Amino acid sequence: MFWKYNIWGIIWLLVIFLACSTPGEQLPPSPFIDFDKLVHLFFYGVLQLLLLRGFNKQTRYPVLQKHHVPIAFLFSSFYGTGIELWQGFVLRNRSCDVGDMIANIIAVILSTLVWVFWLKRKLNYGL
């Protein structure tokens, strides 16, 4: 059951990795200033929601299910930071940007808040 509920999160991890590993000169120009930060908010917000859902619904690992919020939070935050380090220290024509790291973590925080309040409402109102 782990793979059934987490396949989309794993695919999204690969999408982020591939997108962030694209050489800088091959990226399209930004339509406006700080568009890059919105892209980071989208990528990591979606990642966090997919992991939260997958970890919560799977039944193979009870600890992962019980503590899905902090585990997904830490995983997504470390992944976002790791990708930035990967860009800065391994890839050419890419850089490690602290602003991008912050955008990744803000996305994870916002998605976690959405999840927690949605889940709380769902449990309280039987939705």
N, C-alpha and C positions, 0 to 999 in steps of 0.2 A: 504494500500500500504506500510505501514511502515514495516510490517513483511515480506512481499514479498522480499524486497530489503535488509533487515537486518538479515535474518535468518542465513546466513553463518557467519556473524560477531558474532552473539550470540553463535552459535555453537563453533566458534573458541575461544571465551572467556571461554567456558566450557572446551575445550580441554586444554587450558593453565592452568586453575585452577586445573584440574585433574592431569596433568603432573607435576605441581609444588607442588602438595600435596602428591605425591608419596614419601614414606619414602626413605631417602638417601641411605640406604643399598640395596634397590631394583633397583637402577639405574645402567645401564650398565657402565662399566669403560670407561673413556674418551680415544678416540684413539690418541689424542695428547693434549699438553698443551693448555689451553684456548679454547678448543672445546666448552666448556660450554657457552662461550661468543657468539660464532657463533650460537648456538641454541637459545639464547636470541634474537639475531639480527633477526633470521628467524621468531620466534614466534611473536615478536612484530611488525616486518615489515609487515608481512601478516595481522596481526590484524588491523594495521593502514590503510592499503589499503582497507580491507574489510569494515571498518567503514566509511572511506571517500566515497567509492562508494555507500554504503547503505544510508548514510545520505544525499548525494547529489541527489540520484535518487528518494527517497521517497518524497511524496507530502503532507502527512498528517500534518506535522509540518513545516510550511514555515520558521520559524526562524532557525530550525535545518538545513534545506536545504540551506538557504542563508549563514549561518555561519558554514557550515560543516567542514571547515578546522580547525579553532581554537577549535571548540567543540570536534572533533575527537582527535585532538592533546592533549588537556587537559585530555580527558577521558582515552586515551591509556597510557599517562604518569602517571596519578594517579593510574590506574589499575596496571601497572607494579611496581610502588612503593608499592602499597598496597599488592600485592602478595608477595613481598620480606619481608614486615613487617609481613605478615601472616606466612611465613616460619620461621621467626626468633622468633616470640613471641607466636605462637600457636602450631606449629608442633614440634614434637620431631625428632631428627636426621636430621633436616634441619637447615639452618642458614640464617640470613639476611645478604646479601652481597652488599655493596655499589657499588662494581664493576659491579654486575649484574643489579643494578638500573641504573647505567650509560649506560650499554649496551642496556637496554630496551629503554631508552630515546634517545640514538643515533639511534636506529632502527626506532623509531617514527619520528625523524627529517629527516632521509634519505628517508623514505617512503613518508613523506609529501612533500619533495622536488621533488621526482619522480612524485608524483601526480600533484603538482602545475605546473611543467614544461610540463608534458604530457597534462594536461588540457589546459594550455595556448596554446600549439602547436595545439591541437585539435580544439580549438576555432578560432585560427588565420588562420589555413589552411583548415578548414572544414572537418577534418578527422573523 
